[in-house]
Amino acid sequence: MKTVNTWKEYKKEALKDPAFKKAYDALEPEFKLASSLIQARIDNKLTQQQLAAKAGVSQTIVARLESGEANPTISTVNRVAGILGKELGLIGAR
């Protein structure tokens, strides 16, 4: 792999590797959920702590949801999403 300087350059090069691309694509749903939660929280002008208090969870849970490090229950995600004026839904495959 050639030397790269930015995340975009690194990602472009790394995605040429079939094994990396497969692993990256497998994580897409988690990335989408995390980025959607972050954007909704920002749009609602809430801190992680404020969102956690409203949803009845700890700030650590919100941070883990936003980082993709959690394997939350559907009810936890639904509760947090509801506070943000969002709801869970299924979307069609790519």
Secondary structure, DSSP 8 states (H G I E B T S, - for coil): -----SHHHHHHHHTTSHHHHHHHHHTHHHHHHHHHHHHHHHHTT--HHHHHHHHTS-HHHHHHHHHT-----HHHHHHHHHHTT---------
